Amino acid sequence: MTKKKVRSVFWVVSTHVLTTGFAMPVVAGTIGLAVLTGVQPSPVVAFLILLVFQTFGYIGGASYSLSYLRKVALIKNPVACVKPSIITFALLAVIGFAVNVASLVIQPRHEINLIAGIIGLVAFYAVICFAFDKITRQGFSQMEPHTTEA
């Protein structure tokens, strides 16, 4: 078993956000693409299926990240990690949203109606940001603060 180490807020926040906002969604997206390759649905259905897989990746990633942090990190003030985590995740979500909208605009070959695609992305990013906020607040507030043993 991994021995717990005292970790800084920066380390905890960066680990949480990278696990939630990058690592787990990549895994979910890869699984989603594999499913799509086997099923080969219409472009609109493929877009929606991929968003569903990504949603589970983000939500599952937030829960997994907090579980991992509980196992390996001693955090002096876990609640201090909430606000920076949410702000960082939101900034990355805005960037992701912009890139995805640009992809829909630049590559119209997706055969997805631009307005419907943007509405789908708005709903997707709203769900993952809301879920990340709720899971992160709840997870860090339930963690025991690390106290220095004399």
C-alpha positions, -999 to +999 in steps of 0.1 A: +000+000+000+012+035-008+023+055+022+005+088+025+025+120+021+018+155+031+008+173-002+004+209-010-028+225-023-011+230-057-003+193-059-037+182-048-055+206-072-034+198-102-037+160-096-075+163-092-080+185-122-057+165-145-072+132-135-107+144-138-103+167-168-078+148-189-069+113-179-103+097-173-120+115-202-093+102-225-099+067-213-137+071-217-133+087-252-110+059-263-136+033-252-164+054-269-144+055-301-139+018-300-177+013-295-184+037-324-160+018-347-179-014-340-214+001-343-208+028-369-239+049-362-250+081-380-228+111-373-254+127-350-258+095-329-220+091-329-217+126-315-242+120-288-227+086-279-193+101-276-207+129-253-223+103-231-190+084-228-172+116-221-197+126-194-191+093-176-154+098-180-156+133-163-179+123-135-162+090-129-128+108-130-139+132-103-149+104-080-118+083-088-095+113-083-109+120-048-107+084-039-070+083-050-063+115-031-078+100+001-054+071-003-021+089-010-024+125+003-023+141+037-039+175+032-036+202+059-068+219+048-088+199+022-115+226+018-088+250+005-086+228-026-122+233-036-122+268-051-089+264-071-100+231-084-133+244-096-118+275-112-091+255-129-116+230-142-139+257-154-111+274-173-102+241-190-138+235-198-141+269-215-111+261-236-125+226-244-158+241-253-142+267-276-121+240-294-151+218-299-173+246-312-144+256-336-142+220-347-179+221-356-176+254-374-144+245-393-152+209-402-188+209-414-183+174-428-195+160-394-230+163-409-242+178-375-263+208-375-242+236-361-268+250-338-278+216-325-242+207-320-235+239-300-266+233-279-254+197-273-220+210-263-235+237-240-256+210-222-225+187-220-202+213-205-230+225-181-235+189-169-198+181-164-191+215-147-221+211-124-211+175-115-174+184-110-184+213-087-208+191-066-185+161-064-154+182-056-171+202-029-186+172-013-154+151-016-130+177-001-154+187+026-156+151+038-118+146+039-102+148+073-077+177+076-041+165+083-028+177+116+009+178+125+018+152+151+041+165+177 
